Amino acid sequence: MRITTISVDRLVKKYSTAFGRPTTPHKFRHSLATELIQKTGSETLVASILGQTTTSATRLYTHITANERKNIMESMQ
């Protein structure tokens, strides 16, 4: 039998809470997307890894830090 989405949610909640860091699978997805975009710099590649058909959804999962924004703007001067 396949494990259900609800079962995964419950397991992640149970064990992450037991370790004192309650989280959700959705937060894992955000973290993975953010790390992938930082390492690859490619929204297209990240979208493919996350199983998304367009990069517009990928932008919602990636987090650009304040330092990264500052560095980008400074490099354009």
Sequence and secondary structure as in RCSB ss.txt:
>XXXX:A:sequence
MRITTISVDRLVKKYSTAFGRPTTPHKFRHSLATELIQKTGSETLVASILGQTTTSATRLYTHITANERKNIMES
MQ
>XXXX:A:secstr
    HHHHHHHHHHHHHHTT    HHHHHHHHHHHHHHHH  HHHHHHHHT SSHHHHHHH    HHHHHHHHHH
T 
